[in-house]
């Protein structure tokens, strides 16, 4: 099985499907990430605020997988965006991960009331230039935030990682990203189980037509939109199921029916309210 890659605006590539460790218990992270790597994942997405970077690092070290075969992302927490704190924050993340660089470093939330997100981006540009991260991007940034960081530095984020699933597709952000060469990473790609996505008629019908599960159908929908996606699961069988999405394709009508499920159904916080 070969996981497709996407070329970012800085010329580097990223696996389109990865494994997320949001809310993975730090005490269980090494085991769970080890199982994900054994299942075939090579792209791992973590964050300082998750508290489990060290577990990710232990799993990487134990795996024996060559570093250049892995793609590791972590994120800068909003409270550390003032002054030079982003520099120290990445050093701490690298120490926990046991790495000398990450492949992608993201500013986790803009936290606009704090007024630090532009400074954070300036420091992240410096971190990329210092070789501590190969690519840089943002998470949960809206067009107004993207405008500000690009205007301040002339550097466009490689990715914007946002809440995105069929009921909440953020067309304003994805349209901006498309126009500016920013790739979209979808977090909560299955709606975090907060609404009955797998019971929606277009999802059920496509699953039956392709002999796939509803989750596989929704992940396939993301991939066909060109989004980068990293579902999480603590169960090995589900990890494998989530990888088994490259042997079928939704028809244009099937994909359009899932897209039509949009209803502004955000299941998490608004970026301007996380400060």
C-alpha positions, 0 to 999 in steps of 0.5 A: 500500500502506497499512501499518496503524497501532496506537494506543498507550496514550499516544494516539500511533500506530505503524506495525504493520510496520517495518524492523529494523537489528539486526546490520546492518553500520554501513558498509552501513546507509545503503544498506540503510535507503535501500533499505527506505525506497524499498521503502515502509517508514516505521518504522525500529527501531535501537539505540545498541548496534547502532552504526548510528544514523548510517547510519540518519540518513544514509538518512533525510536522503537520502530526502527523506521528510517527518519526520512520515511516518517513525517512528524508534525507538532504544534505551538500552543497559543500561550507560548506565542509571545516574544521569543517563546516559540523558539523555546517551545519548539526546542522543548517539543524536539526534546520530547520527540527525540528529534532534531527537526520536525517535518511540519510545525504549526501555530495551533490557534491564532488566539487573536485577543492575545495579539501574538499570532503574527509574532508567532509566525515571524518566529516560525519563519526563523525556525524553518530557516534554522532547519528545526522544521522543514515546513511551517503552517498554521491551524485554525486560522481564518482568512483575516488571520492568514492575511495578517501573517502573510502581510507581515512576513511575505511567507504563506503558510504551507497548510492550514489545519482546520475543523472540516467534515461533511456538516462543516466544510468552511468554504471561506477558508478552503477557498482562500487556501486554494487561491493562495496555494495553502493546503488544507488539513482536516481535523475531526474529519469524521465529526468527532462522533458528535453527530450521526454522520454515519447514518446520513443517507449519502454516506450509507448508500456509498458504503453499501455501493463500494462494500466499505464502512461509512468511515471509509467513505467519509475519509475517501470523500476528504481525499478526493477533495484534496484534503490532508486527513489524519483520523485517530483511533486507539484500536488496531482494527480501526487504524487498518480500516482507516488506511484501507481507502485507496482501492475505491473511488466515489463517483462524482454524484456520490461525492456531491451528495456528501458535500451537500450535507453542509449545514454549518455544523461546527462541533468545536470552538470558533478560532476567535473564541480560543484565547 
